Amino acid sequence: MNNSYKLQLFQEQKIRTHWDDKEEKWYFSVIDIVEVLTDSSNPRDYWYRVKKRLGNDEKAELSTICRQLKMQATDGKMRSTDCANTEGVFRIIQSIPSPKAEPFKRWLAQVGKERLDEIENPELAQERMKEIYEQKGYPKDWIDKRLRGIAIRQNLTDEWKERGIKEHRDYAILTAEISKATFGMTPSEYKEFKNLPAKSKVNLRDNMDDLELIFTMLGERVTTEISKKEKPETFGENKNVARRGGKVAGDARRNTEKELGRSIVSDKNNLDTDGQLKLEE
């Protein structure tokens, strides 16, 4: 998935966000903000009632500060939802009485500052990611591989953009081609193999061991290099490149397994019985 879409945390509650490169602004899921501010069990209905109470002028203003963006829903599918940039969120907060309003405003300002800092100095983004994994209890050598894998993945998605790949569904299909050729399983099959919740936001790669990460990186890096060399023009050609890149990693995996006398594809995960990371304890 495009890295411009990500989850942000406010007081341990998740808010879906999208960074617009052209506008250089964050867009936030309004439904998620409503849930955070109100603790409502049905934030979608709460937001509907807020909009219904607005006068005509306020509704006209709302139409200029809100836009529909596709974001990942709880069922894992990309669905259109109301989103607003920082200025719009400040306006929405005025319509929702909440004791969390002031700390949320400060959080918005901090999120914006951090993003601008990261644009000027990309190393800051990696440092923040490293801190998050350290807090979760991952070992340093694993963190180094995971961060390297994130960089390799970003290079691959940037290359796919150059080749005209835009839709989330297409990214998922190409990723599945690499994974199938590397491990014999698509990411969804791999999650099931590791007994990870199918429709949750649990990240498969956060539940891989060192060798699994290494072969994931190899498949994606080789795919990037082949794509840069051949410059595929159609989606079918991109699928073929992804399959070939994954096959290089798959062949290397099988040779490694032959030498080690065991499979490197592990069904182990880092979740406890409640679906939380064991490493956090």
C-alpha positions as CSV (number, residue, x, y, z in Angstrom):
1,M,0.0,0.0,0.0
2,N,1.1,3.6,-0.7
3,N,3.1,4.9,2.2
4,S,1.1,8.2,2.1
5,Y,-1.7,6.2,3.9
6,K,-0.9,5.4,7.5
7,L,-2.3,5.0,11.0
8,Q,-1.5,7.7,13.5
9,L,-2.1,7.2,17.2
10,F,-3.7,9.7,19.6
11,Q,-3.7,8.5,23.2
12,E,-3.5,4.9,21.9
13,Q,-6.5,5.3,19.6
14,K,-6.0,4.8,15.8
15,I,-6.7,7.5,13.3
16,R,-6.4,6.8,9.6
17,T,-4.5,9.5,7.7
18,H,-3.4,10.4,4.2
19,W,-0.5,12.6,3.2
20,D,-1.2,14.6,0.0
21,D,2.1,15.3,-1.7
22,K,0.7,18.0,-4.0
23,E,-0.9,20.0,-1.3
24,E,1.7,18.9,1.3
25,K,-1.1,18.4,3.9
26,W,-2.4,15.6,6.1
27,Y,-6.0,14.4,5.6
28,F,-7.6,12.7,8.6
29,S,-10.6,10.3,8.7
30,V,-13.4,12.3,10.2
31,I,-15.2,9.2,11.5
32,D,-12.0,8.2,13.4
33,I,-11.7,11.7,14.9
34,V,-15.4,11.6,16.0
35,E,-14.8,8.3,17.7
36,V,-11.7,9.6,19.5
37,L,-13.4,12.8,20.7
38,T,-16.8,11.3,21.7
39,D,-16.0,7.7,22.6
40,S,-19.2,7.0,20.6
41,S,-20.1,3.3,19.9
42,N,-21.4,4.5,16.5
43,P,-19.2,7.4,15.3
44,R,-20.6,7.3,11.8
45,D,-24.1,8.0,13.1
46,Y,-22.8,10.7,15.4
47,W,-21.1,12.4,12.5
48,Y,-24.3,12.2,10.4
49,R,-26.2,13.9,13.2
50,V,-23.6,16.6,13.6
51,K,-23.9,17.4,9.8
52,K,-27.7,17.4,10.1
53,R,-27.6,20.0,12.8
54,L,-25.5,22.5,10.7
55,G,-27.1,25.5,9.1
56,N,-26.9,26.0,5.3
57,D,-23.8,28.3,5.6
58,E,-22.0,25.8,7.8
59,K,-22.9,22.9,5.4
60,A,-21.5,24.9,2.5
61,E,-18.3,25.5,4.5
62,L,-18.1,21.8,5.4
63,S,-18.3,20.8,1.7
64,T,-15.1,22.9,1.1
65,I,-13.1,21.4,4.0
66,C,-14.2,17.8,3.6
67,R,-13.4,15.4,0.8
68,Q,-14.0,11.7,0.1
69,L,-10.9,9.5,0.2
70,K,-10.7,5.7,0.1
71,M,-9.2,4.3,3.3
72,Q,-8.9,0.8,4.7
73,A,-12.1,-0.1,6.7
74,T,-12.2,-2.6,9.5
75,D,-13.1,-5.4,7.0
76,G,-9.8,-4.7,5.2
77,K,-11.4,-3.2,2.1
78,M,-10.8,0.3,0.8
79,R,-13.9,2.4,1.2
80,S,-14.7,6.1,0.7
81,T,-15.0,8.1,3.8
82,D,-15.2,11.8,4.8
83,C,-11.7,13.2,5.4
84,A,-10.5,16.7,6.3
85,N,-7.2,18.5,6.4
86,T,-5.8,20.0,9.6
87,E,-7.7,23.3,9.1
88,G,-10.9,21.4,8.5
89,V,-10.4,19.2,11.5
90,F,-10.1,22.3,13.7
91,R,-13.4,23.6,12.3
92,I,-15.1,20.2,13.0
93,I,-13.8,20.1,16.5
94,Q,-15.7,23.3,17.2
95,S,-18.9,21.3,16.5
96,I,-18.1,18.5,18.8
97,P,-18.0,19.3,22.6
98,S,-15.2,17.1,24.1
99,P,-12.7,17.3,27.0
100,K,-10.2,15.9,24.5
101,A,-10.5,18.9,22.1
102,E,-7.4,20.8,23.4
103,P,-5.0,17.9,23.6
104,F,-6.2,16.7,20.2
105,K,-5.4,20.2,18.8
106,R,-1.9,19.9,20.2
107,W,-1.6,16.4,18.7
108,L,-2.6,17.7,15.3
109,A,0.0,20.4,15.4
110,Q,2.7,17.9,16.4
111,V,1.7,15.4,13.6
112,G,2.0,18.2,11.1
113,K,5.4,19.4,12.4
114,E,6.8,15.8,12.4
115,R,5.8,15.2,8.8
116,L,7.4,18.5,7.6
117,D,10.6,17.6,9.6
118,E,10.7,14.2,8.0
119,I,10.4,15.7,4.5
120,E,13.4,17.9,5.2
121,N,15.3,15.0,6.9
122,P,14.0,11.5,5.9
123,E,16.3,9.9,8.6
124,L,13.9,11.2,11.3
125,A,11.1,9.0,10.0
126,Q,13.4,5.9,10.3
127,E,14.5,7.0,13.8
128,R,10.8,7.3,14.9
129,M,10.0,3.9,13.4
130,K,13.0,2.4,15.2
131,E,11.8,3.8,18.5
132,I,8.4,2.3,18.0
133,Y,9.8,-1.2,17.4
134,E,12.2,-0.8,20.4
135,Q,9.3,0.1,22.6
136,K,7.5,-3.1,21.4
137,G,10.5,-5.1,22.5
138,Y,11.9,-6.3,19.2
139,P,15.7,-7.1,19.2
140,K,18.0,-4.6,17.5
141,D,19.2,-6.9,14.7
142,W,15.6,-7.6,13.8
143,I,14.8,-3.9,13.8
144,D,17.7,-3.2,11.4
145,K,16.4,-5.7,8.9
146,R,12.8,-4.5,9.3
147,L,13.8,-0.9,8.6
148,R,15.9,-2.0,5.6
149,G,12.9,-3.9,4.3
150,I,10.7,-0.8,4.7
151,A,13.2,1.2,2.6
152,I,13.4,-1.6,-0.1
153,R,9.5,-1.7,-0.2
154,Q,9.4,2.1,-0.6
155,N,11.8,1.9,-3.5
156,L,9.6,-0.8,-5.1
157,T,6.4,1.1,-4.8
158,D,8.1,4.2,-6.1
159,E,9.2,2.2,-9.1
160,W,5.6,0.9,-9.6
161,K,4.4,4.4,-9.6
162,E,6.8,5.2,-12.4
163,R,5.4,2.3,-14.3
164,G,1.8,3.7,-13.9
165,I,0.6,1.5,-11.0
166,K,-1.8,3.7,-9.0
167,E,-4.5,1.6,-7.4
168,H,-4.2,-0.2,-4.0
169,R,-5.7,-3.3,-5.6
170,D,-2.9,-3.4,-8.2
171,Y,-0.2,-3.0,-5.5
172,A,-1.8,-5.9,-3.6
173,I,-1.9,-8.1,-6.7
174,L,1.8,-7.4,-7.6
175,T,2.8,-8.0,-4.0
176,A,1.0,-11.3,-4.0
177,E,2.8,-12.4,-7.1
178,I,6.2,-11.8,-5.4
179,S,5.1,-13.5,-2.2
180,K,3.7,-16.5,-4.0
181,A,6.9,-17.0,-6.0
182,T,9.1,-16.4,-2.9
183,F,7.2,-18.4,-0.2
184,G,4.6,-20.4,-2.1
185,M,1.9,-18.3,-0.4
186,T,0.2,-15.0,-1.0
187,P,0.3,-12.5,2.0
188,S,-3.3,-13.4,3.0
189,E,-2.4,-17.1,2.9
190,Y,0.8,-16.4,4.8
191,K,-1.2,-14.6,7.5
192,E,-3.5,-17.6,7.8
193,F,-0.5,-19.9,8.0
194,K,0.8,-17.8,10.9
195,N,-2.6,-17.7,12.5
196,L,-2.9,-14.0,12.3
197,P,-6.4,-12.4,12.3
198,A,-7.4,-12.2,8.6
199,K,-9.2,-8.9,8.6
200,S,-7.1,-7.1,11.3
201,K,-4.4,-4.5,10.8
202,V,-1.8,-6.8,12.2
203,N,1.3,-6.5,9.9
204,L,2.5,-9.8,8.5
205,R,6.1,-8.6,8.3
206,D,6.1,-7.6,11.9
207,N,5.5,-11.3,12.6
208,M,8.3,-12.6,10.4
209,D,11.7,-13.8,11.7
210,D,15.1,-12.7,10.3
211,L,15.2,-15.2,7.4
212,E,11.7,-14.5,6.3
213,L,12.4,-10.8,6.2
214,I,15.6,-11.4,4.3
215,F,13.9,-13.3,1.5
216,T,11.0,-10.8,1.4
217,M,13.6,-8.1,0.8
218,L,15.4,-10.1,-1.8
219,G,12.2,-10.7,-3.8
220,E,11.2,-7.1,-3.7
221,R,14.7,-5.7,-4.5
222,V,15.2,-8.0,-7.5
223,T,11.7,-7.0,-8.8
224,T,12.7,-3.4,-8.5
225,E,16.0,-3.9,-10.4
226,I,14.3,-5.9,-13.2
227,S,11.6,-3.3,-13.5
228,K,14.2,-0.5,-13.7
229,K,16.0,-2.4,-16.4
230,E,13.0,-3.5,-18.6
231,K,10.5,-0.6,-17.8
232,P,7.3,-2.7,-18.2
233,E,4.5,-0.7,-19.7
234,T,1.4,-2.8,-19.0
235,F,0.0,-4.3,-15.8
236,G,0.5,-7.8,-17.3
237,E,4.2,-7.0,-17.9
238,N,4.5,-5.8,-14.3
239,K,3.0,-9.0,-13.0
240,N,5.5,-11.0,-15.0
241,V,8.4,-8.9,-13.5
242,A,7.0,-9.4,-10.0
243,R,6.8,-13.1,-10.5
244,R,10.3,-13.3,-11.8
245,G,11.7,-11.2,-9.0
246,G,9.9,-13.4,-6.5
247,K,11.2,-16.6,-8.2
248,V,14.8,-15.4,-7.7
249,A,14.1,-15.2,-3.9
250,G,12.1,-18.5,-4.0
251,D,15.0,-20.3,-5.6
252,A,17.4,-18.9,-3.0
253,R,15.0,-19.9,-0.3
254,R,14.8,-23.5,-1.5
255,N,18.6,-23.7,-1.7
256,T,18.9,-22.3,1.8
257,E,16.4,-24.8,3.1
258,K,18.3,-27.6,1.4
259,E,21.5,-26.6,3.2
260,L,19.8,-26.1,6.5
261,G,17.6,-29.2,6.3
262,R,14.5,-27.3,7.4
263,S,11.9,-24.9,6.1
264,I,12.6,-21.2,6.8
265,V,8.8,-20.5,6.4
266,S,7.7,-20.3,10.0
267,D,4.1,-20.5,11.4
268,K,5.3,-18.6,14.5
269,N,3.9,-15.1,15.2
270,N,4.5,-12.4,17.8
271,L,0.9,-12.3,19.2
272,D,-0.4,-13.6,22.5
273,T,-3.7,-15.3,23.0
274,D,-5.5,-11.9,23.1
275,G,-4.1,-10.8,19.7
276,Q,-1.6,-8.4,21.2
277,L,2.1,-8.4,20.6
278,K,3.9,-10.7,23.1
279,L,7.0,-8.5,22.7
280,E,5.2,-5.6,24.4
281,E,5.3,-7.3,27.8
